[in-house]
Amino acid sequence: MADNTTGGAGAGAKRKNRNMGRAEWRSAANQGSRQALDKRKRAEEREAAKRRKIENGEQPVNPIYATEFSKEEIENEERRPKKKVAVMIGYSGTGYYGMQLTEDKPTIEGELFAALVAAGAISKANATDPKKSSFIRCARTDKGVHAAGNVVSLKMIIEDPDIIEKINQHLSPQIRVWGLEQTAKSFSCYQMCDSRVYEYLLPSHCLLPPHPSTYLGRKIVELAEKAGDLDAVKARQEEVADYWEKVDEEYIKPILDSVPEDIRNIVQQSLFSSDANPEDLENEDQSAAEVPDKPAEEPTQPQESGPEQPKEDQPFVMDPRQRLILDTTKAVKAAYIKARRAYRAPASRIARLQESLDRYVGTPNFHNYTIQKTFKDPSAKRHIKSFKVNTTPVVINGTEWLSLKVHGQSFMMHQIRKMVAMASLVVRCGCNPDRIKDSYGPDRIAIPKAPGLGLLLERPIFDSYNAKASSLGRGPVHFERFTKEMDEFKQREIYDRIFREEEQTSAFGNFFNHIDHFQNNFFLYCTSGGIPAAKLVTAPGGKGTSKEEGDKAAKDESAALAEVESSEDEGDLQNGEEEGN
């Protein structure tokens, strides 16, 4: 995806090119040409595959978003004029596989396209192929990510004054069309977007330090002592210095004191030993049933005579000692969740988060904050206008939440979620916030992406186009006139869903818990050991690094990230489709 620097495609491209050096400009131009060729080649291959199927007598299968009409229905349809429009929409991404169309999975665009056809805004002749209507999205969002405001542009039939209402009648309550604006014929919401504003909702307990008994908690102290940096780390953790000590005394000790010492030792070992895996604790019921330490107890009631029941059909009865271990472990884990949710971040802790977010402002090299980018790739540089945390948290269902808003020209795949994760790790580990600046260098580090649950696109901005729209006899593309409806929708369909899902799944707590227990050095860049402590390898093509070393580093990094991130099927990343957070 090209940087969306201005409203006019020509003016934006000129400004961007002036900011590039000659070698950088050539590299970008060559890369753009390669992407265009690759995209054309893939399209030709898809068409060739379809032709082969037809030649072999196979019936081609239409995508799930396509609406099929008979030849007679298409021929008998009255031809009506189409106008280029910007359609302003909002949606909750829960249950959808992201924004962009996919042939076999439900997506926001897929449902919207089908609704446009059903409402008569797209002709029957174009009902199976969005390209025929010049259907383009402004911003791509990943699976589960929401948008209060997003835009698609297309050629559409708009003569019906009730067209918006009719479209919404064919959409689920999770997707709304706010309105539309007729635009210039050359308008592309993708190319003419100046910038975008995203919001990320983060529970304040994500700023708590790792428990001192976890792998990461131990490494923070160990590496700080080794670097002679322990006093500085303690100063940055001043407001949470005794947090876990108090939690263990108030929440955990009463539970452990209620069981025998041998049980207590086993539970503590299962929670914090070097071999502990947070996912194992979720599946203890199943694992205990599959591999019991002792055979099930014999029933005490006499049984009627008859054929002996096969052993595999007999109900499993857990050994009482195993049951006590399992119940105690679950009780301790639930107590830690309760304690985290009761946490309220003081102003000084929130200020530390803002101090970290400030390091993103400008035009750094974000190659570590996305996928498929190297340090030398000029497109890894992105301009961030601002990144602010609201200093007034809100408490919902007992959990305190922080609102973070980032305004940037354009974003790469996963960039915002990785930025949030990195800033949170810096605060959690008592790290110097300048470590974020270190991450812009050539060395590769594995930055995990924070849960998609908390992210929403607030709105895209078209100031450059709007400035000249009136001279073209067109209205501006913006969301101001829909503020009331959008606020109600955000609260009902987005915010409430985020709060409810976090309460049910503890997605944020589990995410950081995985990182804290991860038995490797990949995430130790947020300790006093710095980036050298994180088993980094210079990006492929860097000085002193072979291609084999770079490829191995990429595989190791992917494995580490896959282990700490929840599995999310986000669809195929199309060439040129970088924006997806």
C-alpha positions as a printed NumPy array, in Angstrom:
array([[  0.   ,   0.   ,   0.   ],
       [  1.334,   3.385,  -0.875],
       [  1.459,   5.974,   1.846],
       [ -1.786,   7.93 ,   1.981],
       [ -0.137,  11.278,   2.309],
       [ -2.653,  13.655,   0.801],
       [ -6.092,  13.936,  -0.68 ],
       [ -4.995,  14.472,  -4.275],
       [ -3.113,  11.508,  -5.627],
       [ -0.766,  13.72 ,  -7.666],
       [  0.016,  16.291,  -4.976],
       [  0.561,  13.64 ,  -2.322],
       [  2.904,  11.623,  -4.497],
       [  4.962,  14.727,  -5.334],
       [  5.36 ,  15.707,  -1.693],
       [  6.366,  12.192,  -0.752],
       [  8.903,  11.942,  -3.563],
       [ 10.518,  15.253,  -2.589],
       [ 11.206,  13.812,   0.877],
       [ 13.1  ,  10.819,  -0.559],
       [ 16.721,  10.504,  -1.521],
       [ 17.532,   9.345,  -5.065],
       [ 18.431,   5.778,  -4.078],
       [ 15.405,   5.568,  -1.786],
       [ 13.107,   6.878,  -4.519],
       [ 14.42 ,   4.325,  -7.017],
       [ 14.009,   1.529,  -4.484],
       [ 10.403,   2.529,  -3.803],
       [  9.648,   2.855,  -7.511],
       [ 11.133,  -0.563,  -8.244],
       [  9.204,  -2.107,  -5.373],
       [  5.951,  -0.547,  -6.594],
       [  6.552,  -1.9  , -10.097],
       [  7.239,  -5.38 ,  -8.712],
       [  4.062,  -5.291,  -6.618],
       [  1.986,  -4.205,  -9.619],
       [  3.451,  -7.02 , -11.724],
       [  2.902,  -9.575,  -8.962],
       [ -0.689,  -8.443,  -8.503],
       [ -1.372,  -8.637, -12.252],
       [  0.253, -12.07 , -12.425],
       [ -1.904, -13.411,  -9.569],
       [ -5.062, -12.043, -11.216],
       [ -4.108, -13.708, -14.515],
       [ -3.434, -16.999, -12.713],
       [ -6.838, -16.882, -11.012],
       [ -8.594, -16.239, -14.32 ],
       [ -6.624, -19.039, -15.989],
       [ -7.625, -21.436, -13.196],
       [-11.293, -20.515, -13.68 ],
       [-11.064, -21.112, -17.437],
       [ -9.476, -24.528, -16.877],
       [-12.312, -25.515, -14.557],
       [-14.916, -24.492, -17.121],
       [-13.058, -26.339, -19.899],
       [-12.979, -29.453, -17.693],
       [-16.734, -29.265, -17.248],
       [-16.591, -28.041, -13.652],
       [-19.113, -25.498, -12.452],
       [-17.307, -22.416, -11.087],
       [-18.258, -21.577,  -7.496],
       [-19.123, -17.963,  -6.793],
       [-17.857, -16.237,  -3.625],
       [-20.24 , -16.255,  -0.667],
       [-20.862, -12.523,  -1.055],
       [-22.054, -12.901,  -4.667],
       [-25.772, -12.808,  -5.499],
       [-26.682, -14.895,  -8.525],
       [-29.406, -13.872, -10.963],
       [-30.611, -15.638, -14.069],
       [-29.721, -14.379, -17.513],
       [-33.338, -13.352, -18.046],
       [-33.439, -11.358, -14.791],
       [-30.284,  -9.49 , -15.736],
       [-31.506,  -8.723, -19.274],
       [-34.913,  -7.543, -18.045],
       [-33.517,  -5.206, -15.396],
       [-33.968,  -1.516, -16.153],
       [-30.66 ,   0.265, -16.648],
       [-30.233,   3.129, -14.196],
       [-27.481,   5.732, -13.888],
       [-24.625,   5.138, -11.466],
       [-22.762,   7.807,  -9.539],
       [-19.375,   7.721,  -7.823],
       [-19.993,   7.957,  -4.086],
       [-18.26 ,   7.662,  -0.73 ],
       [-20.253,   5.405,   1.601],
       [-19.603,   6.074,   5.289],
       [-19.989,   2.996,   7.485],
       [-19.367,   1.711,  11.013],
       [-19.124,  -1.844,  12.271],
       [-18.308,  -4.19 ,  15.1  ],
       [-15.787,  -6.72 ,  13.812],
       [-16.781,  -9.482,  16.24 ],
       [-17.629, -12.645,  14.314],
       [-16.226, -11.366,  11.008],
       [-12.939, -12.293,   9.304],
       [-11.88 ,  -8.693,   8.924],
       [-12.954,  -5.933,   6.554],
       [-11.763,  -7.094,   3.153],
       [-13.639,  -9.478,   0.875],
       [-12.789, -13.177,   1.   ],
       [-14.436, -15.797,  -1.154],
       [-15.362, -18.285,   1.58 ],
       [-15.597, -16.423,   4.902],
       [-17.946, -13.738,   6.274],
       [-16.417, -10.264,   6.162],
       [-17.684,  -6.71 ,   6.587],
       [-17.275,  -5.913,   2.88 ],
       [-18.938,  -9.176,   1.894],
       [-22.082,  -8.437,   3.894],
       [-22.106,  -4.8  ,   2.771],
       [-21.769,  -5.731,  -0.908],
       [-24.636,  -8.23 ,  -0.672],
       [-26.796,  -5.603,   1.081],
       [-26.069,  -3.042,  -1.661],
       [-27.25 ,  -5.555,  -4.256],
       [-30.364,  -6.472,  -2.258],
       [-31.272,  -2.789,  -1.839],
       [-30.923,  -2.119,  -5.56 ],
       [-27.856,   0.106,  -5.201],
       [-25.824,  -2.273,  -7.387],
       [-27.297,  -3.726, -10.557],
       [-27.972,  -7.427, -11.009],
       [-25.408,  -7.506, -13.813],
       [-22.693,  -6.51 , -11.314],
       [-23.969,  -8.58 ,  -8.368],
       [-21.167, -11.162,  -8.391],
       [-18.113,  -8.944,  -8.879],
       [-17.4  ,  -5.828,  -6.745],
       [-14.691,  -4.737,  -9.215],
       [-17.373,  -3.939, -11.793],
       [-18.626,  -1.235,  -9.418],
       [-15.088,   0.075,  -8.66 ],
       [-15.574,  -1.06 ,  -5.045],
       [-12.635,   0.192,  -2.914],
       [-12.11 ,   0.342,   0.858],
       [-10.361,   3.16 ,   2.69 ],
       [ -8.824,   1.11 ,   5.509],
       [ -8.452,  -2.637,   5.935],
       [ -9.102,  -3.978,   9.441],
       [ -8.243,  -7.438,  10.752],
       [-10.464, -10.126,  12.184],
       [-12.349,  -8.874,  15.242],
       [-11.25 ,  -5.238,  14.792],
       [-13.988,  -2.591,  14.848],
       [-14.606,   0.736,  13.126],
       [-16.818,   3.6  ,  14.234],
       [-16.095,   5.218,  10.87 ],
       [-14.714,   3.769,   7.657],
       [-15.345,   4.561,   3.994],
       [-15.833,   2.579,   0.799],
       [-16.054,   4.253,  -2.589],
       [-17.867,   2.806,  -5.582],
       [-20.166,   3.528,  -8.526],
       [-23.683,   3.162,  -7.158],
       [-27.34 ,   3.687,  -8.058],
       [-28.521,   6.458,  -5.698],
       [-31.761,   7.773,  -7.223],
       [-33.885,   6.195,  -4.438],
       [-34.156,   8.766,  -1.572],
       [-34.552,   5.923,   0.949],
       [-31.511,   3.982,  -0.238],
       [-29.606,   4.277,   3.082],
       [-32.532,   2.902,   5.054],
       [-32.997,   0.059,   2.577],
       [-29.321,  -0.903,   2.727],
       [-29.385,  -0.975,   6.535],
       [-32.453,  -3.233,   6.466],
       [-30.304,  -5.893,   4.799],
       [-27.393,  -5.539,   7.262],
       [-26.911,  -7.057,  10.692],
       [-27.114,  -4.58 ,  13.622],
       [-23.31 ,  -4.873,  13.837],
       [-22.89 ,  -2.979,  10.537],
       [-24.399,   0.439,   9.8  ],
       [-24.294,   2.761,   6.816],
       [-24.209,   6.311,   8.178],
       [-24.66 ,   8.06 ,   4.862],
       [-23.163,   8.674,   1.456],
       [-21.676,  11.585,  -0.419],
       [-21.539,  11.919,  -4.192],
       [-17.946,  12.607,  -5.162],
       [-15.804,  13.503,  -8.124],
       [-15.517,  10.692, -10.676],
       [-11.818,  10.286,  -9.874],
       [-12.41 ,   9.883,  -6.13 ],
       [-10.734,   6.892,  -4.445],
       [-11.231,   6.666,  -0.703],
       [ -8.022,   4.62 ,  -0.495],
       [ -5.751,   7.022,  -2.37 ],
       [ -7.293,  10.297,  -1.247],
       [ -7.269,   9.641,   2.487],
       [ -4.91 ,  12.063,   4.27 ],
       [ -4.695,  10.198,   7.552],
       [ -6.519,   7.922,   9.972],
       [ -7.361,   8.016,  13.666],
       [ -7.489,   4.752,  15.605],
       [ -8.52 ,   4.17 ,  19.207],
       [ -7.216,   1.353,  21.388],
       [ -8.909,   0.415,  24.67 ],
       [ -6.45 ,  -1.057,  27.172],
       [ -7.193,  -2.355,  30.686],
       [ -4.978,  -0.429,  33.099],
       [ -3.83 ,  -3.693,  34.722],
       [ -1.75 ,  -4.246,  31.553],
       [  0.668,  -1.704,  33.077],
       [  1.336,  -3.886,  36.115],
       [  4.845,  -5.403,  36.277],
       [  5.328,  -9.137,  35.718],
       [  4.966, -11.188,  38.887],
       [  8.469, -11.521,  40.394],
       [  8.163, -15.328,  40.288],
       [  7.671, -15.454,  36.506],
       [ 10.528, -15.88 ,  34.034],
       [ 10.342, -12.276,  32.854],
       [  9.973, -10.984,  36.405],
       [ 13.163, -12.768,  37.465],
       [ 15.077, -11.618,  34.365],
       [ 14.199,  -7.952,  34.968],
       [ 15.99 ,  -8.036,  38.326],
       [ 18.839, -10.269,  37.143],
       [ 19.731,  -8.124,  34.111],
       [ 19.256,  -4.859,  36.012],
       [ 21.763,  -6.017,  38.631],
       [ 24.174,  -7.14 ,  35.927],
       [ 23.941,  -3.748,  34.161],
       [ 24.141,  -1.754,  37.416],
       [ 20.697,  -0.343,  36.568],
       [ 18.616,  -1.723,  39.454],
       [ 18.069,   1.63 ,  41.184],
       [ 16.798,   3.215,  37.955],
       [ 14.439,   0.299,  37.327],
       [ 13.092,   0.506,  40.872],
       [ 12.548,   4.248,  40.462],
       [ 10.448,   3.628,  37.34 ],
       [  8.438,   0.981,  39.235],
       [  7.999,   3.096,  42.358],
       [  4.177,   3.242,  42.265],
       [  3.861,  -0.578,  41.883],
       [  6.885,  -1.665,  43.937],
       [  4.957,  -3.709,  46.516],
       [  1.875,  -4.515,  44.436],
       [  2.425,  -8.283,  44.039],
       [  3.558,  -8.681,  47.642],
       [  0.243,  -7.234,  48.817],
       [ -1.759,  -9.35 ,  46.345],
       [ -0.03 , -12.542,  47.43 ],
       [ -0.696, -11.691,  51.088],
       [ -4.318, -10.591,  50.672],
       [ -5.624, -12.789,  47.839],
       [ -3.358, -15.83 ,  47.506],
       [ -2.077, -16.719,  50.991],
       [ -5.57 , -17.519,  52.424],
       [ -6.174, -19.996,  49.586],
       [ -2.81 , -21.731,  49.951],
       [ -3.036, -21.813,  53.742],
       [ -6.283, -23.78 ,  53.465],
       [ -4.591, -26.815,  51.852],
       [ -1.864, -29.221,  53.067],
       [  1.744, -28.189,  52.541],
       [  2.438, -30.796,  49.845],
       [ -0.549, -29.581,  47.828],
       [  0.558, -25.972,  48.343],
       [  4.027, -26.709,  46.958],
       [  2.641, -28.459,  43.875],
       [  0.261, -25.559,  43.126],
       [  3.01 , -22.954,  43.493],
       [  5.3  , -24.991,  41.264],
       [  2.598, -25.362,  38.591],
       [  2.029, -21.593,  38.559],
       [  5.6  , -20.309,  38.521],
       [  8.028, -23.102,  37.707],
       [ 10.31 , -22.765,  34.703],
       [  8.232, -25.408,  32.934],
       [  4.887, -23.757,  33.617],
       [  2.738, -22.955,  30.617],
       [ -0.353, -20.794,  31.192],
       [ -2.33 , -22.811,  28.647],
       [ -1.7  , -25.996,  30.622],
       [ -3.655, -24.563,  33.535],
       [ -6.651, -24.011,  31.269],
       [ -6.698, -27.679,  30.25 ],
       [ -6.026, -29.414,  33.543],
       [ -9.496, -30.954,  33.735],
       [ -8.967, -32.584,  30.362],
       [ -5.37 , -33.686,  30.948],
       [ -6.163, -35.11 ,  34.351],
       [ -9.002, -37.1  ,  32.873],
       [ -6.82 , -38.396,  30.07 ],
       [ -3.835, -39.421,  32.208],
       [ -4.903, -40.048,  35.828],
       [ -2.199, -40.752,  38.394],
       [ -4.34 , -43.412,  40.028],
       [ -7.137, -45.642,  38.774],
       [-10.684, -44.539,  39.468],
       [-12.093, -45.676,  42.795],
       [-14.349, -48.704,  42.767],
       [-18.046, -47.867,  43.235],
       [-19.327, -48.642,  46.735],
       [-22.877, -49.53 ,  45.656],
       [-23.547, -53.152,  44.663],
       [-24.195, -53.608,  40.974],
       [-26.662, -55.859,  39.263],
       [-25.246, -58.903,  37.577],
       [-24.808, -58.656,  33.86 ],
       [-22.155, -58.231,  31.228],
       [-19.18 , -56.243,  32.42 ],
       [-19.127, -52.65 ,  31.131],
       [-16.178, -51.994,  28.786],
       [-13.409, -50.111,  30.585],
       [-13.359, -47.254,  28.065],
       [-17.077, -46.628,  28.701],
       [-16.71 , -46.333,  32.471],
       [-17.013, -42.743,  33.773],
       [-13.747, -41.251,  34.974],
       [-13.586, -40.384,  38.665],
       [-10.734, -38.036,  39.555],
       [ -8.545, -38.917,  42.498],
       [ -9.465, -36.636,  45.471],
       [ -5.88 , -35.414,  45.751],
       [ -5.78 , -34.499,  42.072],
       [ -9.11 , -32.743,  42.406],
       [ -7.799, -30.664,  45.321],
       [ -4.682, -29.664,  43.342],
       [ -6.791, -28.676,  40.358],
       [ -9.379, -26.76 ,  42.388],
       [ -6.691, -24.906,  44.34 ],
       [ -4.805, -23.974,  41.169],
       [ -7.99 , -22.632,  39.622],
       [ -8.837, -20.698,  42.779],
       [ -5.391, -19.079,  42.833],
       [ -5.608, -18.182,  39.161],
       [ -9.087, -16.683,  39.636],
       [ -7.77 , -14.683,  42.598],
       [ -4.978, -13.199,  40.467],
       [ -7.531, -12.215,  37.798],
       [ -9.709, -10.596,  40.478],
       [ -6.727,  -8.688,  41.866],
       [ -5.693,  -7.408,  38.425],
       [ -9.188,  -6.191,  37.679],
       [ -9.286,  -4.328,  40.974],
       [ -6.128,  -2.395,  40.068],
       [ -6.441,   1.346,  39.534],
       [ -3.533,   3.028,  37.77 ],
       [ -2.257,   6.197,  39.471],
       [ -1.591,   9.291,  37.362],
       [  2.159,   8.646,  37.532],
       [  1.742,   5.22 ,  35.896],
       [ -0.399,   6.647,  33.094],
       [  2.203,   9.399,  32.609],
       [  4.863,   6.7  ,  32.079],
       [  2.684,   5.205,  29.334],
       [  2.344,   8.621,  27.675],
       [  6.104,   9.065,  27.877],
       [  6.507,   5.835,  25.913],
       [  3.829,   6.711,  23.35 ],
       [  5.568,  10.044,  22.682],
       [  8.533,   8.09 ,  21.243],
       [  6.386,   7.035,  18.275],
       [  5.696,  10.572,  17.039],
       [  7.528,  11.52 ,  13.846],
       [  8.571,   9.347,  10.907],
       [ 10.572,   6.435,  12.349],
       [ 11.455,   3.155,  10.692],
       [  8.74 ,   0.759,  11.915],
       [ 10.13 ,  -2.401,  10.286],
       [  9.944,  -4.204,  13.652],
       [  6.277,  -3.31 ,  14.018],
       [  4.881,  -5.186,  11.033],
       [  5.461,  -8.268,   8.89 ],
       [  7.356,  -8.804,   5.645],
       [  9.405,  -5.609,   5.98 ],
       [ 13.151,  -5.161,   6.319],
       [ 15.076,  -2.238,   7.749],
       [ 16.116,  -1.108,   4.257],
       [ 12.56 ,  -1.057,   2.918],
       [ 11.67 ,   2.656,   2.515],
       [  7.968,   1.893,   2.981],
       [  8.667,   0.869,   6.6  ],
       [  8.877,   4.565,   7.479],
       [  5.479,   5.87 ,   8.571],
       [  4.466,   9.299,   9.869],
       [  2.734,   9.421,  13.263],
       [  1.138,  12.785,  14.028],
       [  0.168,  12.045,  17.654],
       [ -0.337,   9.184,  20.11 ],
       [ -2.234,  10.173,  23.272],
       [ -3.647,   8.341,  26.282],
       [ -6.695,   9.849,  27.965],
       [ -5.585,  10.643,  31.519],
       [ -9.09 ,   9.975,  32.863],
       [ -9.713,   6.202,  32.877],
       [-13.19 ,   4.678,  32.974],
       [-14.268,   1.743,  35.146],
       [-16.547,  -0.811,  33.469],
       [-17.746,  -3.942,  35.274],
       [-14.979,  -3.566,  37.843],
       [-12.119,  -3.182,  35.326],
       [-10.378,   0.132,  34.682],
       [ -9.833,   1.006,  31.01 ],
       [ -7.557,   3.501,  29.273],
       [ -8.307,   5.054,  25.889],
       [ -5.319,   5.482,  23.545],
       [ -5.717,   7.4  ,  20.282],
       [ -3.173,   7.404,  17.48 ],
       [ -3.313,   9.699,  14.441],
       [ -1.12 ,   8.731,  11.511],
       [ -0.933,   9.129,   7.755],
       [ -1.009,   5.386,   7.154],
       [ -0.287,   2.182,   9.044],
       [  1.234,  -1.161,   8.165],
       [ -0.046,  -4.624,   8.984],
       [ -0.384,  -5.038,  12.786],
       [  1.542,  -1.8  ,  13.399],
       [ -0.785,  -0.225,  15.974],
       [ -1.228,  -3.405,  18.001],
       [  2.548,  -3.915,  18.117],
       [  3.053,  -0.268,  19.121],
       [  0.599,  -0.708,  22.009],
       [  2.264,  -3.961,  23.103],
       [  5.761,  -2.439,  23.01 ],
       [  4.747,   0.67 ,  24.989],
       [  2.982,  -1.527,  27.572],
       [  6.036,  -3.792,  27.906],
       [  8.303,  -0.787,  28.427],
       [  6.104,   0.461,  31.278],
       [  5.547,  -2.994,  32.778],
       [  9.259,  -3.808,  32.879],
       [ 10.427,  -0.463,  34.264],
       [ 12.378,   0.081,  31.051],
       [ 13.757,   3.364,  29.792],
       [ 11.208,   4.585,  27.203],
       [ 14.058,   5.352,  24.797],
       [ 14.17 ,   1.595,  24.163],
       [ 11.38 ,   2.294,  21.691],
       [ 13.789,   4.475,  19.699],
       [ 16.303,   1.612,  19.775],
       [ 13.696,  -0.575,  18.056],
       [ 13.908,   1.632,  14.935],
       [ 17.448,   0.426,  14.234],
       [ 18.49 ,  -2.388,  11.873],
       [ 18.33 ,  -5.151,  14.481],
       [ 15.301,  -7.393,  14.352],
       [ 13.319,  -8.003,  17.539],
       [ 10.116,  -9.955,  18.089],
       [  7.39 ,  -7.514,  19.109],
       [  4.067,  -9.294,  19.779],
       [  0.789,  -7.748,  18.698],
       [ -1.639,  -6.828,  21.469],
       [ -5.14 ,  -8.382,  21.276],
       [ -7.235,  -7.132,  18.367],
       [-10.165,  -6.945,  20.794],
       [ -9.284,  -3.419,  21.941],
       [ -8.702,  -1.779,  18.551],
       [-11.121,   0.306,  16.511],
       [-10.79 ,   2.649,  13.571],
       [-12.334,   5.921,  14.714],
       [-12.349,   7.69 ,  11.361],
       [-10.37 ,   8.374,   8.183],
       [ -9.676,  12.011,   7.296],
       [-10.029,  13.583,   3.828],
       [ -9.069,  17.232,   4.466],
       [ -7.228,  17.726,   1.16 ],
       [-10.092,  16.388,  -0.929],
       [-12.676,  18.28 ,   1.14 ],
       [-10.807,  21.564,   0.593],
       [-11.46 ,  21.367,  -3.147],
       [-14.786,  19.45 ,  -3.082],
       [-16.925,  22.613,  -3.064],
       [-15.211,  23.895,  -6.213],
       [-16.224,  20.626,  -7.88 ],
       [-19.817,  21.035,  -6.74 ],
       [-19.494,  18.188,  -4.232],
       [-19.924,  17.95 ,  -0.488],
       [-17.164,  17.029,   1.991],
       [-16.475,  13.45 ,   3.049],
       [-16.57 ,  13.477,   6.846],
       [-18.469,  12.023,   9.806],
       [-19.373,  15.143,  11.832],
       [-23.072,  15.06 ,  10.936],
       [-23.375,  11.477,  12.174],
       [-21.814,  12.048,  15.607],
       [-24.91 ,  11.196,  17.671],
       [-25.701,   7.95 ,  15.837],
       [-22.046,   6.932,  15.826],
       [-21.625,   7.527,  19.571],
       [-24.693,   5.41 ,  20.343],
       [-23.449,   2.671,  18.003],
       [-19.931,   2.741,  19.48 ],
       [-21.285,   2.3  ,  22.993],
       [-23.754,  -0.459,  22.128],
       [-21.984,  -2.474,  19.426],
       [-18.287,  -1.803,  20.053],
       [-17.427,  -0.66 ,  23.585],
       [-19.927,  -2.936,  25.324],
       [-18.754,  -5.894,  23.224],
       [-15.107,  -5.187,  24.078],
       [-15.855,  -4.936,  27.799],
       [-18.063,  -8.032,  27.763],
       [-15.61 , -10.16 ,  25.78 ],
       [-12.682,  -9.207,  27.999],
       [-14.697, -10.11 ,  31.093],
       [-15.468, -13.531,  29.591],
       [-12.057, -14.341,  28.078],
       [ -9.42 , -12.315,  30.   ],
       [ -7.712, -11.824,  26.624],
       [ -5.381,  -9.071,  27.855],
       [ -4.38 , -10.851,  31.055],
       [ -3.678, -14.069,  29.153],
       [ -1.638, -12.217,  26.519],
       [  0.776, -10.664,  29.015],
       [  0.773, -13.828,  31.123],
       [  2.106, -15.755,  28.123],
       [  4.87 , -13.203,  27.626],
       [  5.821, -13.244,  31.326],
       [  6.157, -17.053,  31.316],
       [  7.823, -17.39 ,  27.911],
       [ 11.005, -19.398,  28.468],
       [ 13.281, -17.661,  26.001],
       [ 15.107, -14.384,  25.546],
       [ 13.046, -12.987,  22.659],
       [ 11.234, -10.412,  24.812],
       [ 14.108,  -9.352,  27.065],
       [ 14.718,  -6.171,  25.037],
       [ 12.466,  -4.459,  27.603],
       [ 14.906,  -5.213,  30.41 ],
       [ 18.173,  -3.509,  31.333],
       [ 19.918,  -5.968,  29.001],
       [ 18.529,  -3.973,  26.084],
       [ 18.159,  -5.287,  22.567],
       [ 21.361,  -7.398,  22.775],
       [ 19.648,  -9.518,  25.467],
       [ 16.845, -10.51 ,  23.107],
       [ 18.712, -12.968,  20.889],
       [ 18.427, -10.518,  18.047],
       [ 19.771, -11.109,  14.575],
       [ 20.394,  -8.25 ,  12.172],
       [ 17.713,  -8.106,   9.5  ],
       [ 18.402, -10.033,   6.274],
       [ 20.75 ,  -8.088,   4.047],
       [ 22.317,  -6.325,   7.008],
       [ 26.023,  -6.081,   7.504],
       [ 27.61 ,  -9.322,   8.658],
       [ 24.426, -11.374,   8.303],
       [ 23.949, -14.142,   5.769],
       [ 20.617, -14.905,   4.131],
       [ 20.484, -18.222,   6.011],
       [ 20.938, -16.461,   9.358],
       [ 18.263, -13.945,   8.455],
       [ 15.822, -16.669,   7.399],
       [ 16.444, -18.621,  10.608],
       [ 15.889, -15.474,  12.671],
       [ 12.587, -14.886,  10.903],
       [ 11.437, -18.448,  11.645],
       [ 12.487, -18.236,  15.294],
       [ 10.727, -14.902,  15.646],
       [  7.523, -16.235,  14.078],
       [  7.534, -19.243,  16.394],
       [  7.994, -17.054,  19.457],
       [  5.206, -14.682,  18.471],
       [  2.835, -17.523,  17.608],
       [  3.352, -18.952,  21.083],
       [  2.407, -15.786,  22.981],
       [ -0.283, -14.42 ,  20.664],
       [ -3.735, -15.904,  20.491],
       [ -4.318, -17.623,  17.156],
       [ -6.202, -15.329,  14.818],
       [ -7.127, -16.187,  11.262],
       [ -6.864, -12.812,   9.573],
       [ -7.144, -13.871,   5.98 ],
       [ -4.605, -13.605,   3.227],
       [ -2.585, -10.428,   2.998],
       [ -2.964,  -9.145,  -0.526],
       [  0.056,  -7.547,  -2.143],
       [ -0.193,  -3.836,  -1.557],
       [ -2.746,  -4.355,   1.237],
       [ -0.638,  -3.351,   4.194],
       [ -3.1  ,  -1.493,   6.364],
       [ -4.644,  -3.955,   8.778],
       [ -4.425,  -3.569,  12.53 ]])
